[in-house]
Amino acid sequence: MDFAPVWDQLAHSIREIPRSGLLMAAIAAMAMGILGSFLLPRVPALGRLLRLGSTLGLMAVLLLVVLQLSRLDPRFSLAVPELGLPEQVVEGGETRIPLSRDGHYWLEAEVNGHRTSFLVDTGATLTAVSDRTAAAAGLEARESGLPIRLQTANGAVAAKMTNIDELRFGNVAARGLDAVIAPGLGDTNVLGMNLLSRLASVRIEQGELILVPNNPQPTLDIAD
């Protein structure tokens, strides 16, 4: 029996494990707990200390995961405190977006002052930016962020969490917005529900997508 394909697949799977700080911390905490269990019969004090450290480490990782997941749902934004991450705020007035010829809604926006276009997608959980947009806007991957896997036309790809200082379009301004840097999207940027769900309303009237945030902002004039 040829085991080469099996080992190749295993090696590929290992390489695809997201290199997340949280994931590494969880693995380290579990390894500490296993080591503590081995040492417990021989050096009880050290074994108990390692097992306690393992438990506290795993609890800390779980807390950070809950805090980061809470940022994806505005209902928890007031119930859960932020730890080192900016508050996500969406302000502005009504913005109308006509339907494009390809059957989608596109808008011109500025990401940290960099002009680019976004596809408005109510089926996307997170706002996503391409590698090119991230580089041009000075976005850096959040090393301690949750590991993210995105399903694209070319299959599942690893993506990294980032934070947008300011995203503006029409008279809408979003600050401190979570997003993912998604290499599998090519040059496409996607405006997802983590922004759209923070608007006062999202509706379609006579072929136009109407986005209405809660607080009026000056209209962003993006010249051609």
C-alpha positions as CSV (number, residue, x, y, z in Angstrom):
1,M,0.0,0.0,0.0
2,D,1.4,3.4,-1.0
3,F,1.3,5.8,2.0
4,A,2.9,8.7,0.1
5,P,-0.5,10.4,-0.7
6,V,-1.5,10.1,2.9
7,W,1.7,11.7,4.2
8,D,1.5,14.4,1.6
9,Q,-2.1,15.3,2.6
10,L,-1.1,15.3,6.3
11,A,1.8,17.6,5.6
12,H,-0.4,19.9,3.6
13,S,-2.9,20.0,6.4
14,I,-0.3,20.9,8.9
15,R,1.0,23.7,6.7
16,E,-2.5,25.0,6.4
17,I,-3.0,25.4,10.2
18,P,-3.7,29.1,10.8
19,R,-0.7,30.6,12.6
20,S,-2.8,32.4,15.3
21,G,-1.4,33.6,18.6
22,L,-4.5,32.3,20.3
23,L,-4.1,28.9,18.7
24,M,-0.5,28.7,19.8
25,A,-1.4,29.8,23.3
26,A,-4.0,27.1,23.6
27,I,-1.6,24.4,22.4
28,A,1.0,25.7,24.9
29,A,-1.5,25.6,27.7
30,M,-2.6,22.1,26.9
31,A,1.0,20.9,26.7
32,M,1.6,22.4,30.1
33,G,-1.3,20.5,31.5
34,I,-0.1,17.2,30.0
35,L,3.4,17.8,31.4
36,G,1.9,18.6,34.8
37,S,0.0,15.4,34.8
38,F,3.2,13.4,34.2
39,L,5.1,15.3,36.9
40,L,2.3,15.1,39.5
41,P,3.3,11.6,41.0
42,R,7.0,12.6,41.1
43,V,7.0,16.3,41.9
44,P,3.5,17.0,43.2
45,A,4.0,20.7,43.8
46,L,5.4,21.4,40.3
47,G,2.8,19.2,38.7
48,R,-0.1,21.0,40.4
49,L,1.4,24.4,39.5
50,L,1.7,23.4,35.8
51,R,-1.9,22.0,35.8
52,L,-3.2,25.2,37.4
53,G,-1.3,27.3,34.9
54,S,-2.7,25.2,32.1
55,T,-6.3,25.7,33.3
56,L,-5.8,29.5,33.7
57,G,-4.2,29.7,30.3
58,L,-7.1,27.9,28.6
59,M,-9.6,30.1,30.5
60,A,-7.8,33.2,29.2
61,V,-7.8,31.9,25.6
62,L,-11.6,31.2,25.9
63,L,-12.2,34.7,27.3
64,L,-10.3,36.3,24.4
65,V,-12.2,34.2,21.9
66,V,-15.6,35.2,23.4
67,L,-14.5,38.9,23.4
68,Q,-13.4,38.8,19.8
69,L,-16.6,36.9,18.7
70,S,-18.7,39.5,20.5
71,R,-17.3,42.2,18.2
72,L,-19.0,40.4,15.2
73,D,-22.4,41.0,16.8
74,P,-23.4,44.6,17.8
75,R,-25.9,43.3,20.3
76,F,-23.0,42.4,22.6
77,S,-21.0,45.6,22.0
78,L,-22.2,47.1,25.2
79,A,-22.4,43.9,27.3
80,V,-18.8,42.8,26.7
81,P,-15.8,45.2,27.4
82,E,-13.1,45.8,24.8
83,L,-9.6,44.6,25.6
84,G,-7.0,46.6,23.6
85,L,-9.3,46.9,20.5
86,P,-11.1,50.1,19.4
87,E,-14.8,50.5,19.6
88,Q,-16.6,49.8,16.4
89,V,-18.7,52.9,15.4
90,V,-20.8,53.4,12.3
91,E,-22.2,56.9,11.7
92,G,-23.7,58.8,8.8
93,G,-26.8,59.6,6.8
94,E,-28.7,57.9,4.0
95,T,-26.6,56.5,1.2
96,R,-28.2,55.2,-2.0
97,I,-26.4,52.7,-4.3
98,P,-27.7,51.8,-7.7
99,L,-27.7,48.3,-9.0
100,S,-24.8,47.6,-11.3
101,R,-25.0,45.9,-14.6
102,D,-23.5,42.7,-13.1
103,G,-26.5,42.5,-10.7
104,H,-24.5,43.5,-7.6
105,Y,-24.3,46.6,-5.5
106,W,-20.9,48.3,-5.6
107,L,-19.7,51.4,-3.8
108,E,-16.7,53.7,-3.9
109,A,-15.1,54.0,-0.5
110,E,-11.9,55.2,1.3
111,V,-10.1,52.8,3.6
112,N,-7.8,54.8,5.9
113,G,-7.7,57.4,3.1
114,H,-7.1,54.9,0.3
115,R,-9.8,54.9,-2.4
116,T,-11.2,51.6,-3.5
117,S,-14.4,49.8,-4.4
118,F,-16.5,47.4,-2.3
119,L,-19.1,44.8,-3.2
120,V,-22.0,45.0,-0.7
121,D,-22.8,41.5,0.4
122,T,-25.5,40.8,3.0
123,G,-24.4,37.2,3.0
124,A,-20.9,37.9,4.2
125,T,-20.4,37.8,7.9
126,L,-17.2,40.0,7.9
127,T,-15.9,42.9,5.9
128,A,-13.0,41.6,3.8
129,V,-10.2,43.4,1.9
130,S,-7.8,42.2,-0.6
131,D,-4.0,42.0,-0.1
132,R,-3.5,45.0,-2.4
133,T,-6.1,47.1,-0.5
134,A,-4.6,46.1,2.8
135,A,-1.1,47.1,1.7
136,A,-2.2,50.4,0.2
137,A,-4.3,51.3,3.3
138,G,-1.5,50.3,5.7
139,L,-3.6,47.5,7.3
140,E,-1.7,45.0,9.4
141,A,-2.8,41.5,10.4
142,R,-3.8,41.1,14.1
143,E,-1.4,38.4,15.3
144,S,-3.6,37.5,18.3
145,G,-6.8,37.3,16.2
146,L,-9.0,34.3,15.7
147,P,-8.0,31.9,12.9
148,I,-10.3,32.6,10.0
149,R,-11.1,30.3,7.0
150,L,-12.9,31.7,4.0
151,Q,-14.6,29.7,1.3
152,T,-13.8,31.1,-2.1
153,A,-14.3,30.0,-5.7
154,N,-10.8,28.5,-5.5
155,G,-11.5,26.6,-2.2
156,A,-10.9,27.4,1.5
157,V,-8.2,29.9,2.2
158,A,-6.7,31.2,5.4
159,A,-7.4,34.8,6.3
160,K,-6.1,37.1,9.0
161,M,-8.1,39.6,11.2
162,T,-7.2,43.3,10.9
163,N,-8.7,46.6,12.1
164,I,-9.7,49.5,9.9
165,D,-9.2,52.9,11.5
166,E,-11.8,54.6,9.2
167,L,-13.9,53.3,6.3
168,R,-15.9,56.0,4.6
169,F,-18.4,56.0,1.7
170,G,-21.2,58.4,0.8
171,N,-22.1,60.0,4.1
172,V,-21.3,56.9,6.2
173,A,-18.2,56.6,8.4
174,A,-17.2,53.4,10.1
175,R,-14.3,53.6,12.7
176,G,-12.5,50.8,14.5
177,L,-14.1,48.2,12.1
178,D,-13.0,44.6,12.2
179,A,-12.1,43.1,8.9
180,V,-10.2,40.2,7.3
181,I,-7.4,40.3,4.8
182,A,-8.4,37.7,2.3
183,P,-5.9,36.7,-0.3
184,G,-8.4,34.4,-2.0
185,L,-10.6,37.3,-3.1
186,G,-8.2,38.6,-5.7
187,D,-8.7,42.4,-6.0
188,T,-12.3,42.3,-4.7
189,N,-13.3,43.9,-1.4
190,V,-16.5,43.0,0.4
191,L,-18.6,45.0,2.8
192,G,-20.1,42.5,5.2
193,M,-22.7,42.3,7.9
194,N,-20.4,43.3,10.7
195,L,-20.8,46.8,9.3
196,L,-24.3,46.5,7.7
197,S,-25.9,45.2,10.9
198,R,-24.8,48.4,12.7
199,L,-26.8,50.6,10.4
200,A,-30.2,51.9,11.3
201,S,-31.7,50.2,8.2
202,V,-30.7,48.4,5.0
203,R,-33.4,48.3,2.3
204,I,-34.0,48.2,-1.4
205,E,-36.3,50.6,-3.2
206,Q,-36.8,50.5,-7.0
207,G,-33.5,48.8,-7.6
208,E,-31.5,51.0,-5.3
209,L,-29.8,49.8,-2.1
210,I,-30.4,52.3,0.7
211,L,-28.1,52.3,3.7
212,V,-29.2,54.5,6.7
213,P,-26.8,54.7,9.7
214,N,-27.8,56.3,13.0
215,N,-26.0,59.6,13.1
216,P,-25.5,62.1,10.2
217,Q,-22.0,62.7,8.9
218,P,-20.6,65.0,6.2
219,T,-20.9,63.5,2.7
220,L,-17.6,62.0,1.4
221,D,-16.9,63.5,-2.0
222,I,-14.8,61.1,-4.0
223,A,-13.8,62.8,-7.2
224,D,-13.2,60.9,-10.4
